[in-house]
Amino acid sequence: MINGFPEGFLWGGALAANQCEGGYAEGGKGMSVADVAYYKPDVDVTNFKKHNEVTSQSIQAAIADQGVENYPKRRGIDFYHHYKEDIELFGEMGFKVLRISIAWSRIFPNGDEIEPNEEGLRFYDNVMEELAKQKIQPLVTLSHYEMPLGLVEKYGGWYSREVIICFVRFARVLFERYGRQVKYWLTFNEIDSIFRHPFTTAGIVMDRYPQEKIREVIYQALHHQLVASSMVTKLCHELIPDAKIGCMLTKLTYYPYSCNPEEVLLAQYKNRKNSFYTDVQVFGEYPRFILQEWQHEKITVQIEEGDLTLLKKHTVDFVSFSYYMSFAASTDTTKEATAGNTATGTKNPYLEASDWGWQIDPEGLRYSLIELYDRYRLPLFIVENGLGAKDVLNADGTVEDDYRIEYFRRHIEEMKKAVCEDGVELLGYTSWGPIDLISASTSQISKRYGFIYVDCDDFGKGSFQRYRKNSFYWYQKVIASNGEDLA
């Protein structure tokens, strides 16, 4: 039996350009879908449909408003100007890897230009240089909720096949520029989120299509993303033969609320539906139940000649995923609902919850690791896991976040069991938001994830000074001991 995490295990953290960089109008950057995400502090956390609502009217209002107060992702935590300081702090913690994304609209401001924006590339040259100084490997996500707004307005987002060409051009520039520095790549962040927030994930503006055709539109956009994923996987293997490229899934694990066979079947259905996106990228084909769903619902997806061959031939090297919580699945619609990672489900009475209602389930991480490894038999990579909480900065510059330490301790313990007792092949672990950033779902910074506190409130007021939380020193110790010292 394996006694611990393997030598070379990749400990680190994960960021997204749209949630941390800021500098949205600097360096030749164009607007992205994230730049029109309006701050909505009063929306019920169990009503993400309303939270993610984007209309043609709201987009035009955002374009007309060049400020940052109502659009927090435009300012982020100003990583654009603080990247050296932040990467040095990650190095101090001992990071082996940092997951980042490269903002598409910083490289191709409108998305469809032929030549890239050199100033945008130079920014990431500098980021790569700082990571190398700290001996931190970059793990790069090609698309993390930040497609250029120009592709939405001109083409209709991923519903148009034209966007595939633009994305492959973008990926080629990155592979050629950073192939020597980057050995791990991801295609689309949480590709399964396309039904939960079509605009953020695929640039689909709901009011521009007949409502009875929305599911067909989304499936068509998804097909284009899956084809693009195979194309860039092929390209990565050609241009960087020693690199590994993976897919990324929101792991939404559902348990049956009871042993009632109907609820067992409902949980199975939800888990199958969550996995099918990864099935295509690993097995290279659509599951039969999805094809049957299209047939039953009279959904027509335009699949061009060669698409299915491409999907089959160019599959991913590893499977990465985010894990924050689990849900129960109940046939009783009167059961209390609870929030999750831009999703909702039935509240599990056996679990406690975070400040934002996300149920805390460390054993669910072990369950999910076993389930995914048994299903795909590919190396896994946990690229998001963390606790959003209301932290308090003390007068002496400390943050006593022992609740965060406890969250991570319990999850890493279960992760270790999956590796040592259950035989799961795990490449690494990057906690979500190792430094406070703007929340994807609520556009708040007061929903804090980091080991590093950023002095900034939800309205962008503050010094933006960085402070080490108690969890900073704890995670430093965890990494130094390769996961052995969790005390």
Disulfide bonds with the S-S distance in Angstrom:
none
